[in-house]
Amino acid sequence: MRIVVVGTGYVGLVTGTCFAETGHTVVCLDVDARKIEMLRAGGIPIYEPGLEELVKRNVKEHRLSFTTSYAEALEGAEVAFIAVGTPPGENGEADLQYVLAAAEEIGRHLTRACVVVDKSTVPVGSAEKVAEALARTAAHPFDVVSNPEFLKEGAAIDDFMRPDRVVVGVASERGRAVMAELYAPFVRAEQPLLFMDLRSAELTKYAANAMLATRISFMNEMAALCERLGADVDQVRRGIGSDRRIGHPFLFPGVGFGGSCFPKDVRAVMTMARHVGLDFDLLRSVERVNERQKRWLVEKATKHFGSLAGKTIAVWGLAFKPKTDDMREAPAINVIEGLLGGGAKVRAYDPVAAGVAARLFDGRGVVLAEGPYEAVEGADALMLVTEWNEFRQPDLVRLKATMRSPVVLDGRNVWDAAKTRAAGFTYYGVGRNAAEMG
Ligand SMILES: NC(=O)c1ccc[n+]([C@@H]2O[C@H](COP(=O)([O-])OP(=O)(O)OC[C@H]3O[C@@H](n4cnc5c(N)ncnc54)[C@H](O)[C@@H]3O)[C@@H](O)[C@H]2O)c1
């Protein structure tokens, strides 16, 4: 099939590339001319493991191309995916302007009947708005489909190629048939291809993210309780995660969730609920716990030192999670702001997000070190914010020799508390008081 993907970001580029990989002819379109130029020149604008190789292969085999021109992209297109951003608007609701602008442009440039698929995360009722936008400009028939995306940055290719399930909201037989054909290669291991109505598909995406965010905030609240009661949250986590009704994923306490999805999607659910007269109390707490958790590192360090003024603090990890360069709503931003606000000097290191961080903290005096051990030179404390693999087994002897004082704050509970303490460090973990006492 001839497929267009509008929006060549984390979701659009992965979607387009994976469909090309199964043999379709895909054009990825973006309004950001620099991004398209870079892709045409063989570059990849984002860090996503495995993506570069896949893009290169499909470009070479002429199944994948890039453009800023709707006319060029939509020539003969049978399916058009909308994968543009839906950032939070002023009142917390998702801002639909990019989705609707894309829909109007798609409509204007249709050359034949087309299935238009909304892959962006959009509020319930958006498919109807997309249909209206298309109807304003289209001279050919179209079917609107909702196909929310569940990929995780850092594992996006694998998630797309081997999804747990695919959710598709349809209102027509044609939409259903085209989606069934497109996804057939990805659900060969009998993963469910769940067809449902448009509104339910739209809400399913938000419900999934809200549930995952709730699990994280639940565990962060439990970690706070552990600290006060002298229990160890890691042991509690293992204890409950082994219950099949609960399961292990997303039970890790830490410095709060961030990224381009959870915070905005939690807010969007609350706003959608408010608009229909429902106060989604639970999610208000989820958000409040998360805000508090993002202050955990700075508060612990302030308590330890009395004041952060004049202290040098090293930060390991800036991306909102490992294996991505994405810093949208990353807890590291709150941590660094908090440190700077307290009068500390910050020396930070991230394996791939340093370029993004340099733009974010330009002119603020944050030193972006070349490596993890350069970051800790002369540091009074080290904070682990993002648990990249390379931080999991630090050379404690080298660390101690390089730092000014041996204080580590493990915001992801990945270090062995007893071993770290035995090496002469003061160790703080999230909700790990029992180990400290024992
Ligand atoms: N990033 C994720 O992990 C993830 C996962 C699942 C769902 N989502 C959802 O997918 C959507 C896209 O997210 P993303 O992270 O890929 O965003 P992104 O910001 O990385 O990419 C969006 C792209 O759309 C382009 N764009 C904006 N308006 C356009 C227009 N009118 N025409 C063409 N291009 C346009 C932008 O230039 C940008 O390159 C969002 O709704 C998001 O909530 C994201």
The ligand as an SDF file (V2000), in Angstrom:
LIG
                    3D

 44 48  0  0  0  0  0  0  0  0999 V2000
    6.7060    9.6950   22.2250 N   0  0  0  0  0  0  0  0  0  0  0  0
    6.0810    8.6200   22.6570 C   0  0  0  0  0  0  0  0  0  0  0  0
    6.6500    7.7550   23.3390 O   0  0  0  0  0  0  0  0  0  0  0  0
    4.6310    8.3880   22.3460 C   0  0  0  0  0  0  0  0  0  0  0  0
    4.0650    7.1310   22.5280 C   0  0  0  0  0  0  0  0  0  0  0  0
    2.7330    6.9260   22.2010 C   0  0  0  0  0  0  0  0  0  0  0  0
    1.9620    7.9800   21.7230 C   0  0  0  0  0  0  0  0  0  0  0  0
    2.5250    9.2120   21.5700 N   0  0  0  0  0  0  0  0  0  0  0  0
    1.6940   10.2750   21.0170 C   0  0  0  0  0  0  0  0  0  0  0  0
    2.0160   10.4040   19.6380 O   0  0  0  0  0  0  0  0  0  0  0  0
    1.9490   11.7670   19.2150 C   0  0  0  0  0  0  0  0  0  0  0  0
    3.2870   12.2080   18.6490 C   0  0  0  0  0  0  0  0  0  0  0  0
    4.2510   12.1360   19.6720 O   0  0  0  0  0  0  0  0  0  0  0  0
    5.8180   12.2670   19.3670 P   0  0  0  0  0  0  0  0  0  0  0  0
    6.5210   12.0200   20.6500 O   0  0  0  0  0  0  0  0  0  0  0  0
    6.1570   11.4530   18.1760 O   0  0  0  0  0  0  0  0  0  0  0  0
    5.8930   13.8130   19.0010 O   0  0  0  0  0  0  0  0  0  0  0  0
    7.1380   14.6210   18.3580 P   0  0  0  0  0  0  0  0  0  0  0  0
    7.0510   15.9840   18.9230 O   0  0  0  0  0  0  0  0  0  0  0  0
    8.3870   13.8260   18.5040 O   0  0  0  0  0  0  0  0  0  0  0  0
    6.7760   14.6630   16.7910 O   0  0  0  0  0  0  0  0  0  0  0  0
    5.7030   15.3610   16.2670 C   0  0  0  0  0  0  0  0  0  0  0  0
    6.1030   15.8600   14.8880 C   0  0  0  0  0  0  0  0  0  0  0  0
    4.9520   16.4050   14.2270 O   0  0  0  0  0  0  0  0  0  0  0  0
    5.3940   17.4940   13.4150 C   0  0  0  0  0  0  0  0  0  0  0  0
    4.2240   18.3160   13.0550 N   0  0  0  0  0  0  0  0  0  0  0  0
    3.5040   19.1740   13.8260 C   0  0  0  0  0  0  0  0  0  0  0  0
    2.4930   19.7080   13.1160 N   0  0  0  0  0  0  0  0  0  0  0  0
    2.5550   19.1680   11.8760 C   0  0  0  0  0  0  0  0  0  0  0  0
    1.7690   19.3040   10.6880 C   0  0  0  0  0  0  0  0  0  0  0  0
    0.6830   20.0900   10.6650 N   0  0  0  0  0  0  0  0  0  0  0  0
    2.1260   18.6210    9.5990 N   0  0  0  0  0  0  0  0  0  0  0  0
    3.2040   17.8000    9.6260 C   0  0  0  0  0  0  0  0  0  0  0  0
    3.9810   17.6160   10.7090 N   0  0  0  0  0  0  0  0  0  0  0  0
    3.6610   18.2940   11.8240 C   0  0  0  0  0  0  0  0  0  0  0  0
    6.4160   18.1740   14.2950 C   0  0  0  0  0  0  0  0  0  0  0  0
    7.2750   19.0110   13.5400 O   0  0  0  0  0  0  0  0  0  0  0  0
    7.1410   16.9700   14.9000 C   0  0  0  0  0  0  0  0  0  0  0  0
    8.2570   16.5750   14.1420 O   0  0  0  0  0  0  0  0  0  0  0  0
    1.4980   12.5380   20.4570 C   0  0  0  0  0  0  0  0  0  0  0  0
    0.1020   12.6700   20.4480 O   0  0  0  0  0  0  0  0  0  0  0  0
    1.9240   11.6470   21.6060 C   0  0  0  0  0  0  0  0  0  0  0  0
    1.1400   11.8390   22.7520 O   0  0  0  0  0  0  0  0  0  0  0  0
    3.8360    9.4330   21.8360 C   0  0  0  0  0  0  0  0  0  0  0  0
  1  2  1  0
  2  3  2  0
  2  4  1  0
  4  5  1  0
  4 44  2  0
  5  6  2  0
  6  7  1  0
  7  8  2  0
  8  9  1  0
  8 44  1  0
  9 10  1  0
  9 42  1  0
 10 11  1  0
 11 12  1  0
 11 40  1  0
 12 13  1  0
 13 14  1  0
 14 15  2  0
 14 16  1  0
 14 17  1  0
 17 18  1  0
 18 19  2  0
 18 20  1  0
 18 21  1  0
 21 22  1  0
 22 23  1  0
 23 24  1  0
 23 38  1  0
 24 25  1  0
 25 26  1  0
 25 36  1  0
 26 27  1  0
 26 35  1  0
 27 28  2  0
 28 29  1  0
 29 30  1  0
 29 35  2  0
 30 31  1  0
 30 32  2  0
 32 33  1  0
 33 34  2  0
 34 35  1  0
 36 37  1  0
 36 38  1  0
 38 39  1  0
 40 41  1  0
 40 42  1  0
 42 43  1  0
M  CHG  2   8   1  16  -1
M  END
$$$$
